[in-house]
């Protein structure tokens, strides 16, 4: 079921200048809990989910325009755009990834049923638009395992890139398509203590990128590949909950980390790729209580 705002809460979409940290409030609502902004490849629109639907919002002005999902079961906050901006790939509450023609030309299911209970949580698309990166959640009795997978965007055979019991999430391609970035608990013996990693896009050993006491989620490489934006939760956080104080941080190529923005949020703040195409801004959502 789609998340709802509390009686005293609103959702606020901000555009953050990554050099100056100046925040511009672009849109707010006290009725719709919207999440996870994507930036369109042409830089003119933002795409967010809310109440099980997908919405388009012009960057400069105007209100929300709902995208026709053509009967797809309500979607969650895992969605990405094709490099040409014509297609939105979405994770549905039916457990599958679907492709949506943004102009209204219909939809298609990308992923296939598995032999055991399985859900697909989409996070990334390759620079050529041919491959999707997702987290597969498999249920075997009482055991739940999350691993990194890829699948052709036109449908086809999945490729499993990790195969272990470490919780993983947020799998996203680098701008050159050579790496997949993700967050994982594989670097810690403390449950819930996720850090950032990357691995070759065709599979291989995972390289740890952050090493601190905070809980770090959803790495998003900048368009030029020099910086990683991510959501940092307080020490001791389990998972990536909603309604907590978080910091949006930037990790530079030299390993330096800079705090960019503070928000009351977490889940929904920056789950998906949210850089502007020119790399000058990121879009985030906060959920302040009035």
C-alpha positions in Angstrom: 0.0 0.0 0.0 1.3 3.4 -0.9 2.6 5.6 1.9 0.5 8.5 3.2 1.4 11.8 4.8 0.8 12.2 8.5 -1.9 14.7 9.4 0.7 17.3 10.3 3.1 16.5 7.5 3.9 17.8 4.0 6.2 16.6 1.1 8.7 19.1 -0.3 10.8 18.7 -3.5 14.0 20.6 -3.5 16.6 21.3 -6.2 20.1 21.4 -4.6 23.0 23.1 -6.2 25.9 20.7 -5.7 28.6 23.4 -5.7 26.9 26.0 -3.4 24.5 23.8 -1.6 21.8 26.4 -2.3 18.3 24.7 -2.0 15.4 25.8 -4.2 11.9 24.6 -3.1 10.2 23.5 -6.4 7.0 21.8 -5.3 5.2 21.0 -2.1 2.0 19.1 -1.1 0.2 18.4 2.1 -2.1 15.8 0.4 0.2 13.6 -1.7 3.2 11.8 -0.3 5.5 11.8 -3.3 8.9 10.2 -3.5 12.1 9.6 -5.4 12.7 12.3 -8.1 14.2 11.3 -11.4 15.5 14.1 -13.7 14.6 13.7 -17.4 17.5 13.4 -19.8 16.6 16.8 -21.5 16.7 18.5 -18.1 13.2 19.9 -18.4 11.2 17.6 -16.2 11.2 15.6 -12.9 9.4 12.3 -12.4 8.1 11.3 -9.0 5.9 8.5 -7.6 3.0 9.0 -5.2 -0.1 7.1 -4.2 0.9 4.3 -6.5 1.2 6.4 -9.6 3.9 8.2 -11.6 3.9 12.0 -12.1 5.8 14.4 -14.3 6.7 17.9 -13.1 8.3 20.6 -15.2 11.5 21.8 -13.5 10.7 25.5 -13.8 7.0 25.9 -13.1 3.6 24.2 -13.2 1.8 21.4 -11.5 1.9 17.6 -11.6 0.9 15.7 -14.7 0.0 12.0 -14.1 1.6 9.5 -16.4 -0.7 6.8 -17.8 0.4 3.5 -16.3 -2.2 1.6 -18.4 -3.5 -0.6 -15.6 -0.2 -1.5 -13.9 -0.7 -2.4 -10.3 0.5 0.5 -8.1 4.2 1.3 -8.4 6.7 2.0 -5.6 9.6 4.4 -5.5 11.9 2.4 -7.7 11.8 3.9 -11.2 14.3 5.0 -13.8 14.1 6.7 -17.3 15.6 5.5 -20.5 18.5 7.6 -21.9 16.3 9.1 -24.6 13.6 10.0 -22.1 10.8 8.1 -23.9 10.3 5.3 -21.4 9.9 5.0 -17.7 10.9 1.7 -16.1 9.0 1.1 -12.9 8.8 -1.5 -10.1 5.2 -2.5 -9.4 3.7 -3.9 -6.3 3.0 -7.0 -8.4 6.7 -7.8 -7.9 7.7 -7.1 -11.5 9.5 -4.4 -13.5 7.4 -2.8 -16.3 8.3 -0.4 -19.2 5.9 2.6 -19.6 5.8 4.7 -22.8 5.7 8.2 -21.2 3.8 9.6 -24.2 1.0 7.2 -23.7 1.9 4.4 -26.1 1.3 1.5 -23.7 3.2 -0.7 -21.3 5.0 -4.1 -21.2 6.2 -6.3 -18.4 10.0 -6.7 -18.6 10.7 -9.4 -15.9 9.4 -12.9 -15.7 8.0 -15.1 -12.9 10.5 -17.2 -10.9 10.1 -20.7 -9.5 10.1 -19.3 -5.9 8.6 -16.1 -4.4 10.6 -13.2 -5.9 10.3 -9.5 -6.2 12.2 -7.1 -8.5 13.3 -3.7 -7.2 14.6 -1.5 -10.0 17.4 1.1 -9.5 19.5 1.6 -12.5 19.7 1.5 -16.3 22.9 1.2 -18.4 24.0 4.3 -20.4 23.0 2.6 -23.7 19.6 1.8 -22.3 19.9 -1.9 -23.0 20.3 -3.3 -19.4 18.5 -2.7 -16.1 20.1 -3.2 -12.7 17.8 -4.3 -9.9 17.7 -5.9 -6.5 16.1 -9.3 -6.5 14.4 -10.2 -3.2 14.0 -14.0 -2.9 12.0 -15.7 -0.2 12.9 -19.3 0.8 10.8 -20.3 3.8 11.7 -17.8 6.5 14.9 -16.7 4.8 14.9 -13.5 2.7 17.9 -12.8 0.5 18.6 -9.7 -1.6 21.2 -9.8 -4.4 22.2 -7.7 -7.4 20.9 -8.7 -10.8 20.7 -7.3 -14.3 18.2 -8.0 -17.0 17.8 -6.7 -20.7 15.5 -3.8 -20.8 13.6 -5.5 -23.7 13.2 -8.6 -21.5 15.2 -11.8 -21.4 17.4 -13.8 -19.1 18.4 -12.3 -15.7 22.1 -12.3 -14.7 22.8 -12.7 -10.9 25.9 -10.7 -10.0 26.0 -11.4 -6.2 25.0 -14.6 -4.5 25.2 -14.4 -0.7 23.2 -13.5 2.4 24.4 -9.9 2.7 21.5 -7.4 2.4 22.1 -5.3 -0.8 20.1 -2.5 -2.3 20.3 0.5 -4.7 22.1 -1.1 -7.7 22.9 1.6 -10.2 25.3 1.8 -13.3 28.2 4.2 -13.6 27.9 6.7 -16.5 30.4 4.7 -18.5 28.6 1.4 -17.9 31.6 -0.3 -16.4 30.5 -0.5 -12.8 27.4 -1.1 -10.7 27.2 0.9 -7.4 25.1 -0.4 -4.6 24.8 -0.3 -0.8 25.4 -3.5 1.3 25.9 -4.8 4.7 28.7 -7.0 3.5 31.3 -4.8 5.1 30.0 -5.0 8.7 29.0 -7.5 11.4 26.4 -5.1 12.7 22.9 -5.7 11.3 21.6 -2.8 9.3 25.0 -1.1 9.0 25.1 -0.5 5.2 28.0 1.1 3.4 28.6 1.9 -0.3 30.2 -0.5 -2.7 30.9 -0.9 -6.4 31.5 -4.0 -8.6 32.2 -4.6 -12.3 29.0 -4.5 -14.3 29.7 -8.0 -15.6 30.3 -9.4 -12.1 33.3 -9.6 -9.9 34.6 -8.6 -6.4 32.9 -5.7 -4.6 35.0 -2.7 -3.6 34.0 -0.8 -0.5 33.8 3.0 -0.9 32.6 4.3 2.5 33.9 3.4 6.0 32.1 5.3 8.7 29.8 5.0 11.6 26.7 6.2 9.7 24.4 4.0 7.6 24.8 4.8 3.9 22.3 4.1 1.2 21.5 4.7 -2.5 24.7 5.7 -4.3 24.0 7.9 -7.4 27.0 8.6 -9.6 27.2 12.1 -11.2 26.8 12.3 -15.0 30.6 12.8 -15.3 31.3 10.0 -12.9 33.4 12.1 -10.5 31.1 12.3 -7.5 28.6 10.0 -5.8 25.5 11.4 -4.1 23.9 9.3 -1.4 21.6 9.3 1.6 23.3 8.9 5.0 21.3 7.7 8.0 22.2 8.1 11.7 24.4 5.5 13.3 22.5 2.5 14.4 19.7 2.9 11.9 18.3 -0.4 10.7 17.5 -0.4 7.0 16.3 2.8 5.4 13.2 4.0 7.3 11.0 7.0 6.7 10.7 10.0 8.9 14.2 10.3 10.3 16.9 13.0 10.1 19.2 12.2 7.2 22.1 13.9 5.4 22.6 13.9 1.6 26.3 13.6 1.0 28.7 13.8 -1.8 31.7 11.4 -2.2 34.4 12.7 -4.4 36.8 10.6 -6.5 39.6 11.3 -4.0 37.5 9.9 -1.2 36.6 13.2 0.4 33.0 13.4 1.8 30.9 16.6 1.9 27.5 17.2 3.6 25.3 18.7 1.0 21.8 18.9 2.5 19.9 17.9 5.6 16.4 16.6 5.5 13.7 15.0 7.6 13.0 12.0 5.4 15.0 8.9 4.5 12.8 6.5 2.6 11.7 8.5 -0.5 14.2 11.3 -0.2 16.6 10.1 -3.0 16.0 6.4 -3.8 16.7 6.7 -7.6 19.0 8.6 -10.0 18.3 12.2 -9.3 21.2 14.2 -10.9 20.4 16.9 -13.4 21.9 16.0 -16.8 24.5 18.7 -16.6 25.6 17.5 -13.1 24.9 20.9 -11.4 22.0 19.9 -9.2 20.3 17.0 -7.5 16.6 16.7 -6.6 15.6 15.4 -3.2 12.3 15.2 -1.1 11.9 16.2 2.5 8.9 15.4 4.7 8.8 18.0 7.5 6.2 18.0 10.2 4.3 21.3 10.6 
